[in-house]
Amino acid sequence: MITSDIGFWVDNYVGTYQIIESEGKKYIASKEFHPARNGETELKKKRLFMDLFKNNEYILIQLANVDTKDENSIVRFCNEYGLPYSSSKIDDERPGYYIMGLDVDERTYSSWYPLYRQDNMQVCEFKRHVVSAQRILNVKSELESQSINYENLFRFLLPMLLYERYGFYDFDADDPERCTETMKFQYYFLNVLNKVGDKTIRSLACELFGFVVETQAIGKGENKVYVTDELRSLFQNEYPNELYKFLVDLIRYDNGQINEIKINEFNELQLPEGFHLSVETKKHLDELASNILSDIISESLQRVHPIMMVDENGKIASKWDLKYLYEGILVETLVMASGDNNLKKCANPNCGKFFTPNPGRNDKIYCSHTCGINVAKRRQRMRDKENPNRERLEPGFRNR
């Protein structure tokens, strides 16, 4: 099993961050600079994961617990751990200023990229990473639950199957043959959607129907839009498979509910009130969920690997070749998803944050003492409302 004892760490840029607007887009940007000039504060690097991981703490959980609607929550995470990907513009291994392979002077470069000496990342990109972490932990939590909430599992698993790399595929360059089974299917799904339908309107029902109708036509050699010979061969040789049948049965047995499911900008499903799944869909979730989760994690880990090295004493040693914070989070994800780490979700309905209780505290159901107190107060208010004249306990030790 993979442990931190073989050199699991990342040296990540960490500064004091703020959210600013530049050229109509919101960015998370450090107040520090690299390199620092004329009294500016230099960006620092911080070694992450080694102590946290050994203490049963996970940055993956901290990322998933970020409130994407609260800018203060975003900034707090970044101030503690830095950005998931430190800006390549401040990477020491890339001296000079380059635009599409052309060397330009610094003044020109700074006019195009005013944040180029600050660690920066678009807010929407950071939120995408938060949502991805939330999906992984929610799916793992449901799969380990003694009583699975299938609607909740469906809400997080379906976007993992269909949209994890929405907007990121280069259909002219990416090679689907190198993907895991789930991501190969997603590549095909997004490729078909890229050629059909109205790109300005996001409807789960329309996208699923459009995909199924078009793939059935492709299978018969009657597709209405341009599809490459490679994709046609991919479909005829490998589909329909269980993932495809899952979508077909979802349409067939959904009784019109699928028309009410909305998709937001981060491909999160917003289920209608009273939404429920058919027996067929639940059966598919039982059969496919674990494979989809493992495929998503495996796909993300393809560029992460251990290496041999010679340490400062001249001895051969090993470590993980990790360049960014998010690559470390991916290794955490591998350990978290495959190990028995007792992941829990706070029982406070107004919280729902993830946490891992310390050894010997497996009965803990709240992420913090504050959440436990808030739930107790809420229950007391409900009892007072139901029975205003009930006998009250006196404060202090007299009633103990």
C-alpha positions as CSV (number, residue, x, y, z in Angstrom):
1,M,0.0,0.0,0.0
2,I,1.2,3.5,-0.8
3,T,2.3,5.5,2.2
4,S,4.0,8.8,2.9
5,D,7.2,7.0,4.0
6,I,8.5,6.8,0.4
7,G,8.6,10.6,0.0
8,F,5.1,11.8,-0.4
9,W,5.4,15.6,-0.4
10,V,4.9,18.7,-2.6
11,D,6.8,22.0,-2.4
12,N,4.0,24.4,-3.4
13,Y,4.0,28.2,-3.7
14,V,2.0,29.7,-0.8
15,G,1.3,33.4,-0.3
16,T,-1.4,35.7,0.9
17,Y,-4.2,35.5,-1.6
18,Q,-7.0,37.8,-2.7
19,I,-9.7,37.6,-5.4
20,I,-9.4,40.3,-8.0
21,E,-10.9,41.0,-11.4
22,S,-8.8,41.3,-14.5
23,E,-10.1,41.7,-18.1
24,G,-13.6,40.7,-17.0
25,K,-12.5,37.5,-15.3
26,K,-12.1,36.8,-11.6
27,Y,-8.8,35.5,-10.4
28,I,-7.3,34.2,-7.1
29,A,-3.9,36.0,-7.0
30,S,-1.1,36.3,-4.5
31,K,-0.1,39.6,-3.0
32,E,3.5,38.4,-3.2
33,F,5.5,38.3,-6.4
34,H,8.1,36.2,-8.1
35,P,10.7,37.5,-8.6
36,A,10.2,40.3,-6.1
37,R,11.3,43.8,-7.0
38,N,11.5,47.3,-5.5
39,G,10.3,46.3,-2.0
40,E,7.8,43.7,-3.1
41,T,7.4,40.6,-1.0
42,E,8.8,37.4,-2.5
43,L,6.5,34.3,-2.9
44,K,7.5,31.5,-0.6
45,K,7.3,27.7,-1.0
46,K,5.8,25.4,1.6
47,R,6.3,21.6,2.0
48,L,2.9,19.9,2.2
49,F,1.4,16.5,2.9
50,M,4.1,14.8,4.9
51,D,2.9,15.6,8.5
52,L,-0.7,16.1,7.5
53,F,-1.0,12.6,5.9
54,K,0.7,10.9,8.9
55,N,-1.8,12.5,11.2
56,N,-4.8,11.2,9.3
57,E,-5.6,14.6,7.8
58,Y,-6.2,15.1,4.1
59,I,-6.0,18.2,2.0
60,L,-8.4,16.5,-0.4
61,I,-11.0,16.8,2.4
62,Q,-10.2,20.4,3.0
63,L,-10.6,21.1,-0.7
64,A,-14.0,19.4,-0.8
65,N,-15.1,21.3,2.2
66,V,-14.5,24.7,0.6
67,D,-17.7,26.7,0.2
68,T,-17.6,27.8,-3.5
69,K,-20.2,30.5,-2.8
70,D,-18.1,32.1,-0.1
71,E,-15.0,33.9,-1.4
72,N,-13.5,34.0,2.2
73,S,-13.7,30.1,2.2
74,I,-11.8,30.0,-1.0
75,V,-9.1,32.4,0.1
76,R,-8.7,30.6,3.5
77,F,-7.8,27.3,1.7
78,C,-5.4,29.1,-0.7
79,N,-3.6,30.9,2.2
80,E,-3.1,27.6,3.9
81,Y,-2.1,25.3,1.0
82,G,-1.6,27.5,-2.0
83,L,-3.3,27.0,-5.4
84,P,-4.0,23.5,-6.9
85,Y,-1.6,24.4,-9.7
86,S,0.9,27.1,-9.1
87,S,1.1,29.4,-12.2
88,S,3.5,28.1,-14.8
89,K,4.4,31.7,-15.5
90,I,6.4,31.8,-12.3
91,D,8.0,28.4,-12.7
92,D,11.8,28.8,-12.2
93,E,12.3,26.1,-14.9
94,R,10.9,28.5,-17.6
95,P,13.1,31.6,-17.8
96,G,12.1,34.3,-20.3
97,Y,8.7,35.2,-21.7
98,Y,7.0,33.1,-24.3
99,I,3.8,33.4,-26.3
100,M,3.1,30.4,-28.5
101,G,6.8,29.6,-28.8
102,L,7.8,33.2,-29.5
103,D,10.2,35.0,-27.3
104,V,9.0,38.6,-26.4
105,D,10.3,41.3,-24.1
106,E,9.0,41.5,-20.6
107,R,7.1,44.8,-21.1
108,T,5.0,43.3,-23.9
109,Y,4.5,40.1,-21.9
110,S,3.3,42.0,-18.8
111,S,0.8,44.1,-21.0
112,W,-0.8,40.8,-22.0
113,Y,-0.6,39.0,-18.7
114,P,-0.6,41.6,-15.9
115,L,-0.6,38.9,-13.2
116,Y,2.4,37.1,-14.6
117,R,4.6,37.5,-11.5
118,Q,1.8,36.6,-9.1
119,D,0.7,33.1,-8.3
120,N,-2.8,33.1,-9.9
121,M,-5.7,30.9,-11.0
122,Q,-9.1,31.7,-12.4
123,V,-11.8,31.4,-9.7
124,C,-14.0,29.2,-11.9
125,E,-11.1,26.8,-12.4
126,F,-10.5,26.5,-8.7
127,K,-14.2,25.9,-8.1
128,R,-14.1,23.1,-10.7
129,H,-11.5,21.3,-8.7
130,V,-13.6,21.7,-5.5
131,V,-16.7,20.2,-7.2
132,S,-14.6,17.3,-8.5
133,A,-13.3,16.6,-5.0
134,Q,-16.8,16.7,-3.6
135,R,-18.0,14.2,-6.2
136,I,-15.3,11.7,-5.4
137,L,-15.9,11.9,-1.6
138,N,-19.7,11.8,-1.9
139,V,-19.5,8.7,-4.2
140,K,-17.0,6.9,-1.8
141,S,-19.2,7.9,1.2
142,E,-22.4,6.4,-0.4
143,L,-20.6,3.2,-1.6
144,E,-19.4,2.6,2.0
145,S,-22.8,3.4,3.6
146,Q,-24.9,0.7,5.1
147,S,-27.9,2.2,3.5
148,I,-27.1,3.8,0.1
149,N,-29.0,6.9,-0.9
150,Y,-29.3,6.1,-4.6
151,E,-30.5,9.6,-5.5
152,N,-27.5,11.1,-3.9
153,L,-25.2,8.6,-5.5
154,F,-26.8,9.3,-8.9
155,R,-26.4,13.1,-8.5
156,F,-22.6,12.8,-8.0
157,L,-21.8,9.7,-10.1
158,L,-23.5,10.6,-13.4
159,P,-21.5,13.9,-13.9
160,M,-18.3,11.8,-13.2
161,L,-19.3,9.4,-16.0
162,L,-20.4,12.1,-18.5
163,Y,-18.8,15.5,-17.8
164,E,-15.6,15.2,-15.7
165,R,-13.5,16.6,-18.6
166,Y,-16.3,18.7,-20.2
167,G,-14.6,21.6,-22.1
168,F,-11.1,20.1,-21.8
169,Y,-10.9,17.5,-24.5
170,D,-9.0,18.3,-27.7
171,F,-10.8,15.9,-30.0
172,D,-8.2,16.4,-32.7
173,A,-5.2,15.5,-30.4
174,D,-6.4,13.4,-27.5
175,D,-6.1,9.6,-27.9
176,P,-9.2,7.8,-26.5
177,E,-7.3,4.4,-26.7
178,R,-5.1,5.5,-23.8
179,C,-8.1,6.3,-21.5
180,T,-9.7,4.1,-18.9
181,E,-13.0,2.5,-20.0
182,T,-15.1,5.2,-18.3
183,M,-13.1,8.1,-19.7
184,K,-13.1,6.5,-23.2
185,F,-16.9,6.4,-23.0
186,Q,-16.9,10.0,-21.8
187,Y,-14.6,11.0,-24.7
188,Y,-17.0,9.5,-27.1
189,F,-20.1,11.0,-25.4
190,L,-18.6,14.5,-25.4
191,N,-17.3,14.1,-29.0
192,V,-20.8,13.3,-30.2
193,L,-22.3,16.2,-28.2
194,N,-19.7,18.5,-29.6
195,K,-21.2,18.0,-33.1
196,V,-24.9,18.0,-32.3
197,G,-27.3,20.2,-30.4
198,D,-27.4,23.8,-29.2
199,K,-24.2,24.6,-27.2
200,T,-25.9,27.5,-25.4
201,I,-28.6,25.3,-23.8
202,R,-27.6,22.7,-21.2
203,S,-30.3,20.1,-20.6
204,L,-29.5,16.6,-19.4
205,A,-32.5,15.1,-21.2
206,C,-31.6,16.8,-24.5
207,E,-28.0,15.7,-24.2
208,L,-28.8,12.1,-23.4
209,F,-31.5,11.8,-26.0
210,G,-29.2,13.4,-28.6
211,F,-26.4,11.0,-27.8
212,V,-28.5,7.9,-27.9
213,V,-30.3,8.8,-31.1
214,E,-27.0,9.8,-32.8
215,T,-25.1,6.7,-31.7
216,Q,-27.9,4.4,-32.9
217,A,-27.6,6.1,-36.2
218,I,-23.9,5.8,-36.3
219,G,-24.2,2.1,-35.5
220,K,-26.4,1.7,-38.6
221,G,-24.1,3.9,-40.7
222,E,-26.7,6.6,-40.9
223,N,-25.3,9.3,-38.6
224,K,-26.5,12.8,-39.5
225,V,-23.4,14.7,-38.5
226,Y,-19.7,14.4,-39.3
227,V,-18.1,11.6,-37.2
228,T,-14.6,10.3,-37.7
229,D,-13.9,6.8,-38.9
230,E,-12.1,6.2,-35.7
231,L,-15.2,7.0,-33.6
232,R,-17.4,5.0,-35.9
233,S,-15.1,2.1,-35.4
234,L,-15.0,2.7,-31.7
235,F,-18.8,2.5,-31.5
236,Q,-19.2,-0.5,-33.7
237,N,-16.5,-2.5,-31.8
238,E,-17.2,-1.6,-28.2
239,Y,-20.8,-0.2,-27.9
240,P,-23.4,-0.7,-26.8
241,N,-21.7,-1.7,-23.5
242,E,-23.0,-1.5,-19.9
243,L,-22.3,2.3,-19.7
244,Y,-24.4,2.9,-22.8
245,K,-27.2,0.6,-21.6
246,F,-27.2,2.6,-18.3
247,L,-28.1,5.8,-20.2
248,V,-30.7,4.0,-22.4
249,D,-32.4,2.5,-19.4
250,L,-32.3,5.9,-17.6
251,I,-34.3,7.4,-20.4
252,R,-36.6,4.4,-20.8
253,Y,-37.6,4.1,-17.1
254,D,-37.4,7.6,-15.9
255,N,-41.1,8.5,-16.3
256,G,-40.4,12.0,-17.5
257,Q,-38.3,13.0,-14.4
258,I,-35.2,13.4,-16.5
259,N,-36.7,16.4,-18.2
260,E,-36.6,18.3,-14.9
261,I,-32.9,17.7,-14.1
262,K,-30.9,20.9,-14.6
263,I,-27.1,21.2,-15.1
264,N,-25.2,24.2,-13.8
265,E,-21.9,25.6,-15.1
266,F,-19.9,23.0,-13.1
267,N,-21.9,20.1,-14.5
268,E,-23.6,19.5,-11.2
269,L,-27.1,17.9,-11.4
270,Q,-29.9,19.8,-9.7
271,L,-32.6,17.1,-9.1
272,P,-36.2,18.1,-8.8
273,E,-38.1,17.8,-5.5
274,G,-39.4,14.3,-5.0
275,F,-37.0,12.8,-7.5
276,H,-36.7,9.0,-7.3
277,L,-34.9,6.4,-9.4
278,S,-36.2,3.2,-11.0
279,V,-35.2,-0.2,-9.9
280,E,-33.3,-0.7,-13.2
281,T,-31.3,2.5,-12.6
282,K,-30.4,1.5,-9.0
283,K,-29.3,-1.9,-10.3
284,H,-27.0,-0.1,-12.8
285,L,-25.6,2.0,-10.0
286,D,-24.8,-1.0,-7.9
287,E,-23.0,-2.6,-10.8
288,L,-21.1,0.4,-12.2
289,A,-20.4,2.9,-9.4
290,S,-17.2,1.4,-8.1
291,N,-15.7,0.9,-11.6
292,I,-16.6,4.5,-12.6
293,L,-15.0,5.9,-9.4
294,S,-11.8,3.8,-9.8
295,D,-11.5,4.7,-13.6
296,I,-11.8,8.5,-12.8
297,I,-9.1,8.3,-10.2
298,S,-6.9,6.1,-12.4
299,E,-7.3,8.5,-15.3
300,S,-6.2,11.5,-13.2
301,L,-3.1,9.6,-11.9
302,Q,-1.7,8.7,-15.3
303,R,1.0,11.4,-15.1
304,V,1.8,10.8,-11.5
305,H,4.4,8.1,-10.7
306,P,7.2,7.1,-8.2
307,I,10.8,7.6,-9.2
308,M,14.2,6.5,-8.0
309,M,16.6,9.2,-6.8
310,V,20.0,9.6,-5.0
311,D,19.7,11.5,-1.8
312,E,22.1,14.1,-0.3
313,N,24.1,11.2,1.3
314,G,24.6,9.5,-2.0
315,K,22.2,6.7,-1.2
316,I,19.5,5.4,-3.6
317,A,16.1,6.3,-2.4
318,S,12.5,6.6,-3.8
319,K,9.9,9.4,-3.9
320,W,6.9,10.4,-5.8
321,D,7.5,12.7,-8.8
322,L,4.9,15.4,-7.8
323,K,5.1,19.0,-9.2
324,Y,1.9,20.5,-8.1
325,L,-0.4,20.5,-5.0
326,Y,-3.2,18.9,-7.1
327,E,-0.9,16.0,-8.0
328,G,-0.4,15.3,-4.3
329,I,-4.2,15.5,-3.8
330,L,-4.5,12.8,-6.5
331,V,-2.3,10.5,-4.5
332,E,-4.4,11.3,-1.4
333,T,-7.4,10.4,-3.5
334,L,-5.9,7.0,-4.3
335,V,-5.2,6.3,-0.7
336,M,-8.5,7.7,0.5
337,A,-10.7,5.8,-2.0
338,S,-8.9,2.4,-1.7
339,G,-8.1,2.4,2.0
340,D,-10.2,1.9,5.2
341,N,-9.9,5.4,6.5
342,N,-13.4,5.8,8.0
343,L,-14.5,8.8,6.0
344,K,-17.5,10.5,7.5
345,K,-19.9,13.3,6.6
346,C,-21.0,15.6,9.4
347,A,-24.5,14.7,10.7
348,N,-25.4,18.4,11.1
349,P,-27.8,18.9,8.1
350,N,-26.7,22.5,7.8
351,C,-23.0,21.5,7.5
352,G,-22.4,18.2,5.6
353,K,-18.6,18.6,5.6
354,F,-16.4,15.6,5.4
355,F,-14.0,14.5,8.1
356,T,-11.9,11.5,9.3
357,P,-12.3,10.9,13.1
358,N,-9.1,10.3,15.1
359,P,-8.4,6.6,16.0
360,G,-10.7,5.5,18.8
361,R,-13.3,8.0,17.9
362,N,-15.2,6.0,15.3
363,D,-18.5,7.0,17.0
364,K,-18.0,10.6,16.2
365,I,-20.8,12.0,14.0
366,Y,-20.0,15.7,13.9
367,C,-17.1,17.4,12.2
368,S,-16.7,19.8,15.1
369,H,-17.9,20.5,18.7
370,T,-19.7,23.6,17.3
371,C,-21.8,21.5,14.9
372,G,-22.8,19.1,17.8
373,I,-23.8,22.1,20.0
374,N,-25.8,23.7,17.1
375,V,-27.8,20.4,16.5
376,A,-28.5,20.1,20.3
377,K,-29.8,23.7,20.4
378,R,-32.0,23.1,17.4
379,R,-33.5,20.0,19.0
380,Q,-34.1,21.9,22.2
381,R,-35.9,24.7,20.3
382,M,-38.1,22.1,18.6
383,R,-39.0,20.5,22.0
384,D,-39.8,23.9,23.4
385,K,-42.1,24.7,20.5
386,E,-43.9,21.3,20.8
387,N,-44.3,21.6,24.6
388,P,-43.8,25.2,25.8
389,N,-44.7,24.3,29.4
390,R,-42.3,21.3,29.8
391,E,-40.0,21.2,32.9
392,R,-36.6,22.8,32.3
393,L,-33.3,21.7,33.8
394,E,-31.5,24.3,35.8
395,P,-28.1,25.3,34.6
396,G,-24.9,24.2,36.3
397,F,-24.1,21.1,38.2
398,R,-27.3,20.9,40.3
399,N,-29.0,18.7,37.7
400,R,-26.1,16.3,37.1
